Amino acid sequence: MEARAVRLRNNGKTAYLLAGKPESRNSS
């Protein structure tokens, strides 16, 4: 159960970073 929650949390975090700061990635 916990592993599943962690996996979902990681997926959400990745999606947030990818869709949340696309310009920041270019700035790098």
C-alpha positions in Angstrom: 0.0 0.0 0.0 2.7 2.5 1.0 4.8 1.6 -2.1 1.7 2.3 -4.3 1.2 5.7 -2.6 4.9 6.6 -3.1 4.7 5.6 -6.7 1.7 7.8 -7.3 3.4 10.6 -5.4 6.5 10.3 -7.6 4.3 10.3 -10.8 2.5 13.4 -9.7 5.7 15.1 -8.7 7.2 14.3 -12.1 4.1 15.5 -14.0 4.1 18.7 -11.9 7.7 19.4 -12.8 7.3 18.6 -16.4 4.1 20.5 -16.9 4.8 23.1 -14.2 8.2 24.4 -15.2 9.0 23.7 -18.9 10.7 27.1 -19.3 12.8 26.6 -16.2 14.3 23.5 -17.9 15.2 25.6 -20.9 16.7 28.3 -18.7 19.1 25.7 -17.5 
